[in-house]
Amino acid sequence: MSERSPAIVIIGSGFAGLGMAVQLKKSGFNDFVILEKSRALGGTWHDNTYPGCACDVPSHMYSFSFELNPGWSRMFAPQPEIQAYMERTADKYGVRDHLRFDSHVEAMEYDDAAKRWDVTLTDGTVLRPRAVVSGIGALHIPSYPDLPGIERFQGTTFHSAEWNHDYDLTGKRVAVIGTGASAIQFVPQIAKQVDNLVLFQRTPPWIQPKPDRAIPAPVRKVFEKVPAATRAFRNGIYWALEARAVGFTIDPRLSAPQEKLARWHIKRQIADPELRAKVTPDYTVGCKRVLLSNDYYPALTRPNVTVETAGVAEVREHSIVTADGTEYEVDAIVYGTGFKVTDALGEQRIVGRDGRKIQEQWADGIEAYRGTTLPGFPNLFFLLGPNTGLGHNSVVFMIESQIQHVLSCLRLLQEREAVAVEPKPEALRAFNDRMHKRLRRSVWSEGGCQSWYLDENGVNRTLWPGHTFEFWASTRKAKAEDYTFTY
Ligand code: NAP
């Protein structure tokens, strides 16, 4: 089934897709549609509704630069407030008419004769746009651990990103697997509710105090009346966060004060030396995402919470048995085990020019020119593509830089009256070689930990290795000489 096709298809309505849509409209491109696989916009901020879900980057920075929100209730806004902000933004900029829900893209193939993409949805619909902007992000395919015997388990199981709100945890015996960014937010919430909680920790994260507080009404009033004050506040946060990149990318030794703060946090919040030792990481701070929480360690000290560091040896009908033989009776298992990050990009069914599959293109690892474009895949743009993630600042900043890059490619196409644009292979090589040289000496490669930042060969395919302003400077305007145009 084919229908009249828009000139541009955006996939996903998270911060990336939404931001792209707004900027397309602002630049006079109105012929586009946003395909969203779920029933509401928001992407990860729609999917993740677990108790305690909130941003771990200050909200004044984790929001669009073109749509400051003077009304953030807290320094780190909770999920419903972030989603409401995204909904409001969609309304304000007239994006809603372009949204198409329940539209899951199954495959994309470039038709070189027509110079169009065939975008096939799971319901069989085929759209044939000139350009595709992928805003699918990295955090949307839940990763489930392969626990031996899990198929025998008779209780309830669910993932943090697919929280089962119909299941009442009150008075239940619950196992939580994982101690990442999501788990440290929901564990303190559910610990108060459950009968008892066993937390399976494989690797402890470094955690620092969360400088979270309500933003008082008078301050919000000032932000509302004086937009320059909101802007200045945001800029202050930006530079404070940016300072952290120095230790992560230049020399991990510069992060020593960060580690000191995290150690002090453990000492201050946990009295029991055994528990302190359990939760203290043995790798360099920053190697995994540094987490922020004021209530996680206190939750672990509750009498109804056990931190278990022996791995899961076996799951039985009503229990979990650890590698050292301890058996815990449980009613439910909650997975805080994160997402299939590199698969999110690498497993897509995308076929470019000359029938080349994206998996062939990425046989040696995922990469893209300035994290955004690929030779052989004309007019296809990845927002939050390879190596555009961050460990120190807001990814919304990265997304906005990439959006400017896409817009400048579209403008070049218009100016030159060309139909397709793709980067030159040598431009991709030069960009990637430079970036990976920097990555090799970063804390993520040398910090002594395993993380989802690295692929199966230990190569970092997710993070940008420098300051975000460097990325901004290098992406905001596409260099015509790095691109090939088809007329
Ligand atoms: P995550 O950071 O990848 O954490 C997954 C946790 O599960 C880790 O502790 C991991 O242990 C553990 N795990 C995974 N597989 C396991 C297995 N087979 N057996 C035992 N343990 C296992 O996932 P996440 O917490 O969902 O967060 C993912 C990303 O989402 C974050 O890094 C962040 O970028 C984002 N996020 C952001 C916010 C926010 O506030 N803005 C909140 C939540 C998430 P290992 O460390 O040993 O692998």
Residues whose N, C-alpha, C, O or C-beta is under 5 A from the ligand:
A	BS01	NAP	A54 C55 D56 V57 L139 P145 D146 I177 G178 T179 G180 A181 S182 A183 R202 T203 R289 G336 T337 G338 F339
